[in-house]
Amino acid sequence: MIGGEALCCPVCRARFRDSRTCSRCGADLAPLMALGSRAFALRQAAAEALRGGKFARAHELAGQAHALCATPRGTRLLTVTSLLIRLRQPQRSAASAGTPDRGIEGANQDSSPLRKDHKWPCDSGGKDA
């Protein structure tokens, strides 16, 4: 486990057992463990920035962590920071903008780092690993 998040072997999908080699297939897990540790540290820094009200910095750090090692908790952190940034932006009235108010539903879906079709590492059939 890295920071409370269970990781798995990229070769055989066995769960980590706090060893640098996979207990099932013998694969070297040290590089993956290093990425997981770095991602955990970035998520911790993002949480600290979030507590300090630095939403853009928190989002940046959460995105970096997500790129290294996506986890369900990290995805939630990225989502929360994204929503906080959107909520903090000044609201424009639909009349003054000259366009209909589309709200979040009308936002550009291509710009979101969270896609439903994304394949997550260690996807265990919906379990919060």
Secondary structure, 3 states (H helix, E strand, C coil): CECCECCECCCCCCECCCCCECCCCCCECHHHHHHHHHHHHHHHHHHHHHHCCCHHHHHHHHHHHHHHCCCHHHHHHHHHHHHHHHHHCCCCCHHHHCCCCCCHHHCCHHHCCCCCCCCCCCCCCCCCC
